Structures are given as C-alpha cells and as structure tokens.
Amino acid sequence: MSIANIRSKPLYRPLDLAFRTQYAEVKERAQSAGALLPGSPGTLVERSGMAGGPFWYRVYNPVPTVKKEEYVCAPRDAEVLQRIREDIEFHRWMASSVSTLRKLGFQTASKEVARVLVELHNRGAFEAGLVLAGTLSFMAWLNELGVAAVAEQTLDIDVARRQPLKFAVPLNFLDTMKATGLPFFEVPGMPSTAPSTSVKLPGKAGLRVDLLAPHASLGTIVRIPELNWSAEGIPFYDYLLEGTLPGALLAGFHCIPVQLPQPERFIWHKLYSSRHRRHVDAAKADKDEKQARTLAAVLAEEHAFELVESTAAVPAGMRKSIATVLKRWRMDDALPAALKNALEQVTVF
C-alpha cells in the first residue's frame, strides 16, 4: 500500500464500549487461566483398553487438518476427569468468544500463530520476559485500545528478548517449535555457516518465527544461551523492549497472554525502521509507517500527553530519521486533527 493510500482512508474506527468490555472479560479470564489447551477445544471420548480400561481421551485438532487423541485418565480418576471437562468447557467459551470478537472487528491471527504462541505461553516464555513484536504486536494493541483498523495478515511471528530470560530451567527454542506439531525447519543463516535465527513452515506462504534482540549493527548474530538458539540483532531494540506491558493476542481459538512493547515506543521505533527499510523494501517501509501513524492517531485522541511525553526517551540516534517522517506528516492536510495537535507539542523531532 502506498503512502498516498494510507492518507486517503480513515486510519481506524472506535469499537463500541460493549464490545471492548467483552474483549476485556476474555483477556482477564485468559490471563488467570494458567496453561491453555492447544488447538481446538475438542471432546472427551471413552476408549476400551486391554488393561484396566476403558480410558478417557481428548480428541481435538492440535493444528489445522490434523486430528489427535490424547490420553487423559482412567475412569476412576474422577478429579482429573472433572478438571479436563472444565478446561474443555472454558476453551469452548473462549473459542466462541474469540469468533464473536473477530466478527465485531477485533484483530485475530491464524490458528498456526495460535499454536506457536500457546506453546510459548504454556512453557512460561512470556512470563520469563519474551516479548511479542512486529505486526502481531500492532494487532494486539489495536484490540487493547479498542479500535478496528486494517492490519494485513502476517506470515511472521517476531519474538524478542532484551535481557536474559528468567527460566528456572533453560528452554530449547527449536524443541519448543517442534512441540507444536507444525513441520518447522531451521532457516539457514547467511552465510550458511552462521547460526539460524528463524524457523519456518514449508512453502512460500509458510509461517516464519524470528527471534530478535538488541544490537547496534543490523543482522548481527546474538547468542541466546537460555534458549539454545540465536537471535538477529536489531538497532535500538533495547529502547523498544524497555518497560514492556502485559497484553494478549487473539489467534485461532485462543486469547493468549503475551508481553508487548509500550505503544509509544512501538510508534517511534516503527518510524525509525520505516526510514531505514525504504531503500531495501519499500512495501515493508510503508507498512511500518502505516502502523505507526495508526497507533499515533489512536493515542493522540485519548492519551496525547503520554504520546508527547514519550518523545523525551527516544534515543538521539533515532531522532533524525523520525524527524524526517514527521516533517512530511506535519504538512499533510489529511493528518487527523488530534495527532496534528499532539505533534505541535513535540519539540525533540
């Protein structure tokens, strides 16, 4: 999408308060639920067994098009059986609620994305400090802020780490991805002798999971020992990932608790990235700028003070790039009035 098209259409529309309240309930219950059942909610079935049967199994789809039967317990284990029944009932409610929210205009990612994030959540990765970044973070913030906007479906999951993750036991990143049941393979490094920083599903449109970390030089390999994996270095990611906030992402049948960058930091880093990407990938640069402009417009309506105040923390090395974009915005008659007013109070760019 060109910059001209970005300017010609409304950036977002507010969602009804009743819808936002419904989302808040789903998020609150998800955050207090503990481990989430992977895949579809499924059903319980009895299977006769050769030794002491019959036994109870959960039948569900862990990933699209795949059916699985998972042992639950023997009939005499009434407590375990009751607990899984309650879990399935809760996940049916969650799946129905997420479907409704999607129809109401809330951003919802794919079932494949859900499978990856549920696995990371269940293994404590987000609680340990892993952060959801990129387009999925943008989608999550649209929902958090109660607005509907166009957010192109992404084929990437960007997860990031600012400092060592606080695991009781190290978490193997590749094993975690393979535990999803999705056929992920390691993306070869460049050069081929370099460690991989990504996994991907087969095919041109296959989902990709990238691990990112702060580094002054773009593309530098950063070893992440607690994940037994490596990350791609991104300039000023230490700024982006400072002071992250708890949030959630709707995906597939789930509402998944995650950690998110602060929306103001997301905006300023996206503007910086849009300038540095433009000579390499103009389409991604436009996407970065559109996401920044949309979130900035939303914050300017109800949180203008926080948006303006956040500029003081932007590193000096990012400011020139951001100023170049904001100079163009300030001359744009299509810029929302609240955002234009907020930018008039910004003095550091």
For each residue, the residues with C-beta under 8 A, 3 or more apart:
1: 5 6 283 286 287 290
2: 5 6 286
3: 6 7 286 289
4: 7 8
5: 1 2 8 9
6: 1 2 3 9 11 286 289 290 293
7: 3 4 332 334 335
8: 4 5 334
9: 5 6
10: 13
11: 6 149 293 294 297 298 336
12: 142 147 148 149 294 297 298
13: 10 105 147 148 149
14: 146 147 148
15: 19 20 104 105 106 146 147 148
16: 19 20 104
17: 20 21 146
18: 21 22
19: 15 16 22 23 101 104 105 106 146
20: 15 16 17 23 24 146
21: 17 18 24 25
22: 18 19 25 26 97 100 101 104
23: 19 20 26 27 101 106 143 146
24: 20 21 27 28
25: 21 22 28 29 97
26: 22 23 29 30 94 97 98 101 250 255
27: 23 24 30 31 248 255 257
28: 24 25 31 32
29: 25 26 32 33 90 94 255
30: 26 27 33 36 94 248 254 255 256 257
31: 27 28 246 248 257
32: 28 29
33: 29 30 36 90
34:
35: 121 122
36: 30 33 91 118 121 122 254 256
37: 41 42 58 60 87 88 91
38: 60 62 115 118 119 122 180
39: 42 60 61 62 63 68 111 115 253
40: 60 61 95 253
41: 37 60 88 91 92 94 95 253
42: 37 39 58 59 60 61 88
43: 58 59 60 88
44: 56 57 58 59 72 81 84 85 88
45: 56 57 59 69
46: 54 55 56 57 75
47: 53 54 55 56 57 69
48: 53 54
49: 52 53 54 55
50: 53
51:
52: 49 74
53: 47 48 49 50 74
54: 46 47 48 49 75
55: 46 47 49 71 72 73 74 75
56: 44 45 46 47 71 72 73 74 75 81 84
57: 44 45 46 47 69 70 71 72
58: 37 42 43 44 69 70 72 84 88
59: 42 43 44 45 67 68 69 70
60: 37 38 39 40 41 42 43 67 68 70
61: 39 40 42 64 65 66 67 68
62: 38 39 66 68 115 180 181
63: 39 66 111 112 115 180 181 182
64: 61 111 112
65: 61
66: 61 62 63 181
67: 59 60 61
68: 39 59 60 61 62 181
69: 45 47 57 58 59
70: 57 58 59 60
71: 55 56 57
72: 44 55 56 57 58 80 81 84
73: 55 56 77 80 81 84
74: 52 53 55 56 77
75: 46 54 55 56 81
76:
77: 73 74 80 81
78: 81 82
79: 82 83
80: 72 73 77 83 84
81: 44 56 72 73 75 77 78 84 85
82: 78 79 85 86
83: 79 80 86 87
84: 44 56 58 72 73 80 81 87 88
85: 44 81 82 88 89
86: 82 83 89 90
87: 37 83 84 90 91
88: 37 41 42 43 44 58 84 85 91 92
89: 85 86 92 93
90: 29 33 86 87 93 94
91: 36 37 41 87 88 94 95 253 254
92: 41 88 89 95 96
93: 89 90 96 97
94: 26 29 30 41 90 91 97 98 253 254 255
95: 40 41 91 92 98 99 253 254
96: 92 93 99 100
97: 22 25 26 93 94 100 101 255
98: 26 94 95 101 102 108 250 252 253 254 255
99: 95 96 102 103
100: 22 96 97 103 104
101: 19 22 23 26 97 98 104 106 108 143 250
102: 98 99 106 108 250
103: 99 100
104: 15 16 19 22 100 101
105: 13 15 19 148
106: 15 19 23 101 102 142 143 148 250
107: 139 140 142 143 151 250
108: 98 101 102 250 251 252
109: 113 114 136 139 153 154 249 250 251 252
110: 113 114 153 207 251 252
111: 39 63 64 114 115 251 252 253
112: 63 64 115 116 182 201 207 252
113: 109 110 116 117 136 157 207 249 251 252
114: 109 110 111 117 118 251 252 253 254 256
115: 38 39 62 63 111 112 118 119 180 181 182 252
116: 112 113 119 120 157 177 180 182 207 209
117: 113 114 120 121 132 157 249 251 254 256 258
118: 36 38 114 115 121 122 254 256
119: 38 115 116 122 123 176 177 179 180
120: 116 117 123 125 126 130 159 176
121: 35 36 117 118 124 125 126 256 257 258
122: 35 36 38 118 119
123: 119 120 171 176
124: 121 127 128 167 171
125: 120 121 128 130 159 165 171 176
126: 120 121 129 130 131 132 257 258 259
127: 124
128: 124 125 165 166 167 171
129: 126 161 162 163 164 165 166 244 259
130: 120 125 126 159 160 161 165 259
131: 126 137 159 160 161 162 241 244 258 259 260 261
132: 117 126 136 137 140 157 158 159 160 247 249 258 259 260
133: 136 137 158 159 160 212 240 241 261
134: 137 138 154 156 157 158 210
135: 138 139 151 152 154 156 158 287 291
136: 109 113 132 133 139 140 154 157 158 249
137: 131 132 133 134 140 141 158 260 261 266
138: 134 135 141 142 151 266 291 294 295
139: 107 109 135 136 142 143 151 249
140: 107 132 136 137 143 144 247 248 249 258 260
141: 137 138 144 145 247 260 263 266 295
142: 12 106 107 138 139 145 147 148 149 151 294 295 298
143: 23 101 106 107 139 140 146 248 249 250
144: 140 141 247 248 260 263
145: 141 142 263 295 298 299
146: 14 15 17 19 20 23 143
147: 12 13 14 15 142 298
148: 12 13 14 15 105 106 142
149: 11 12 13 142 294
150:
151: 107 135 138 139 142 291
152: 135 287
153: 109 110
154: 109 134 135 136 157
155: 205 206 207 208
156: 134 135 207 208 209 210
157: 113 116 117 132 134 136 154 207 208 209 210
158: 132 133 134 135 136 137 210 212
159: 120 125 130 131 132 133 209 210 211 212
160: 130 131 132 133 211 212 213 231 234 237 240 241
161: 129 130 131 164 165 211 212 213 224 227 231 241
162: 129 131 213 214 237 238 241 242 244
163: 129
164: 129 161 225 226
165: 125 128 129 130 161 171 224 226 227
166: 128 129
167: 124 128 170 171 226
168:
169:
170: 167 225 226 227 228
171: 123 124 125 128 165 167 176 226 227
172: 175 176 227 228 229
173: 176 177 211 224 227 228 229
174: 177 178 184 186 199 228 229
175: 172 178 179
176: 119 120 123 125 171 172 173 179 180
177: 116 119 173 174 180 182 184 199 209
178: 174 175 184
179: 119 175 176
180: 38 62 63 115 116 119 176 177 184
181: 62 63 66 68 115
182: 63 112 115 116 177 201 207
183: 201 202
184: 174 177 178 180 199 200 201 209
185: 199 200 201 202
186: 174 196 198 199
187: 196 197 198 199 200 208
188: 192 196
189: 192 193 194 195 196 197 221
190: 194
191: 194
192: 188 189
193: 189
194: 189 190 191 221
195: 189 221 223 229 230
196: 186 187 188 189 199 229 230
197: 187 189 210 211 212 221 229 230 231 232
198: 186 187 208 209 210 211 232
199: 174 177 184 185 186 187 196 208 209
200: 184 185 187 206 207 208 209
201: 112 182 183 184 185 206 207 208
202: 183 185 206
203: 206
204:
205: 155
206: 155 200 201 202 203
207: 110 112 113 116 155 156 157 182 200 201
208: 155 156 157 187 198 199 200 201
209: 116 156 157 159 177 184 198 199 200
210: 134 156 157 158 159 197 198 232
211: 159 160 161 173 197 198 224 227 229 230 231 232
212: 133 158 159 160 161 197 231 232 233 234 237
213: 160 161 162 222 224 231 232 233 234 237
214: 162 222 233 234 235 236 237 238 241
215: 218 220 222 233 234 235 237
216: 220 233 235
217: 220 233 235
218: 215 233 234 235 276
219: 232 233
220: 215 216 217 232 233
221: 189 194 195 197 230 231 232 233
222: 213 214 215 230 231 232 233
223: 195 230 231
224: 161 165 173 211 213 227 228 229 230 231
225: 164 170 228
226: 164 165 167 170 171
227: 161 165 170 171 172 173 211 224
228: 170 172 173 174 224 225
229: 172 173 174 195 196 197 211 224
230: 195 196 197 211 221 222 223 224
231: 160 161 197 211 212 213 221 222 223 224
232: 197 198 210 211 212 213 219 220 221 222
233: 212 213 214 215 216 217 218 219 220 221 222 237
234: 160 212 213 214 215 218 237
235: 214 215 216 217 218 276 317
236: 214 239 240 269 272 315 317 318
237: 160 162 212 213 214 215 233 234 240 241 269
238: 162 214 241 242
239: 236 242 265 269 313 314 315 318
240: 133 160 236 237 261 265 266 269
241: 131 133 160 161 162 214 237 238 244 261
242: 162 238 239 262 265
243: 262 265
244: 129 131 162 241 259 260 261 262
245: 259 260 261 262
246: 31 257 258 259 260
247: 132 140 141 144 257 258 259 260
248: 27 30 31 140 143 144 255 256 257 258
249: 109 113 117 132 136 139 140 143 255 256 258
250: 26 98 101 102 106 107 108 109 143 254 255 256
251: 108 109 110 111 113 114 117 254 256
252: 98 108 109 110 111 112 113 114 115
253: 39 40 41 91 94 95 98 111 114
254: 30 36 91 94 95 98 114 117 118 250 251
255: 26 27 29 30 94 97 98 248 249 250
256: 30 36 114 117 118 121 248 249 250 251
257: 27 30 31 121 126 246 247 248
258: 117 121 126 131 132 140 246 247 248 249
259: 126 129 130 131 132 244 245 246 247
260: 131 132 137 140 141 144 244 245 246 247 263 266
261: 131 133 137 240 241 244 245 265 266 269
262: 242 243 244 245 265 266 310
263: 141 144 145 260 266 267 295 299
264: 267 268 299 306 307 310
265: 239 240 242 243 261 262 268 269 310 313
266: 137 138 141 240 260 261 262 263 269 270 291 292 295
267: 263 264 270 271 292 295 296 299 307
268: 264 265 271 272 292 310 311 314 318 322
269: 236 237 239 240 261 265 266 272 273 318
270: 266 267 273 274 288 289 291 292
271: 267 268 274 275 288 289 292 321 322 325 326
272: 236 268 269 275 276 318 321 322
273: 269 270 276 277 285 288
274: 270 271 277 278 285 286 288 289 292 325
275: 271 272 278 285 321 322 324 325
276: 218 235 272 273 321
277: 273 274 280 281 282 284 285 288
278: 274 275 281 282 285
279:
280: 277
281: 277 278 284 285
282: 277 278 285 286
283: 1 286 287
284: 277 281 287 288
285: 273 274 275 277 278 281 282 288 289
286: 1 2 3 6 274 282 283 289 290
287: 1 135 152 283 284 290 291
288: 270 271 273 274 277 284 285 291 292
289: 3 6 270 271 274 285 286 292 293 325
290: 1 6 286 287 293 294
291: 135 138 151 266 270 287 288 294 295
292: 266 267 268 270 271 274 288 289 295 296 325
293: 6 11 289 290 296 297 329 339
294: 11 12 138 142 149 290 291 297 298
295: 138 141 142 145 263 266 267 291 292 298 299
296: 267 292 293 299 300 307 339 342
297: 11 12 293 294 300 301 336 338 339
298: 11 12 142 145 147 294 295 301 302
299: 145 263 264 267 295 296 302 303 304 306 307 342
300: 296 297 303 304 307 336 338 339 341 342
301: 297 298 304 336 338
302: 298 299
303: 299 300 306 307
304: 299 300 301 307 308 338 341 342 345
305: 308 309
306: 264 299 303 309 310
307: 264 267 296 299 300 303 304 310 311 342
308: 304 305 311 342 345 346
309: 305 306 312
310: 262 264 265 268 306 307 313 314
311: 268 307 308 314 346 347 348 349
312: 309 348
313: 239 265 310
314: 239 268 310 311 318 319 322 348 349
315: 236 239 318 319
316: 319
317: 235 236
318: 236 239 268 269 272 314 315 321 322
319: 314 315 316 322 323 348 349
320: 323 324
321: 271 272 275 276 318 324 325
322: 268 271 272 275 314 318 319 325 326 349
323: 319 320 326 327 349
324: 275 320 321 327 328
325: 271 274 275 289 292 321 322 328 329
326: 271 322 323 329 330 343 346 349
327: 323 324 330 331
328: 324 325 331 332
329: 293 325 326 332 335 339 343
330: 326 327 335 340 343
331: 327 328
332: 7 328 329 335
333:
334: 7 8
335: 7 329 330 332 339 340 343
336: 11 297 300 301 339 340
337: 340 341
338: 297 300 301 304 341 342
339: 293 296 297 300 329 335 336 342 343
340: 330 335 336 337 343 344
341: 300 304 337 338 344 345
342: 296 299 300 304 307 308 338 339 345 346
343: 326 329 330 335 339 340 346
344: 340 341
345: 304 308 341 342
346: 308 311 326 342 343 349
347: 311
348: 311 312 314 319
349: 311 314 319 322 323 326 346
